[in-house]
Amino acid sequence: MAKPDNRADNEIHLRQNIENTKANMQEAEQYLNEFADEISASEKHMIEEKNERRRHSIEGFKEELKDEAGQ
């Protein structure tokens, strides 16, 4: 039997996801700053691309948060 759609804590989860994603971005940026001379160009590029995807995720989470607030 399928679980009922419980959206009561969606806003909390979305806020946590935003904060966790921001923390991961900051950690990656700090890593790049500290080890830029020691990592390969491809690794740097991969980290930068991942942070770009994280930015898009945060935007999506914020849109979902707006939707949840409107319900």
Residue pairs with C-beta under 8 A, 6 or more apart in sequence:
7 68
7 71
10 64
10 68
11 65
11 68
11 69
14 61
14 64
14 65
14 68
15 65
17 57
17 61
18 58
18 61
18 62
18 65
21 54
21 57
21 58
21 61
22 58
24 54
25 51
25 54
25 55
28 47
28 50
28 51
29 51
31 47
32 39
32 44
32 47
32 48
36 44
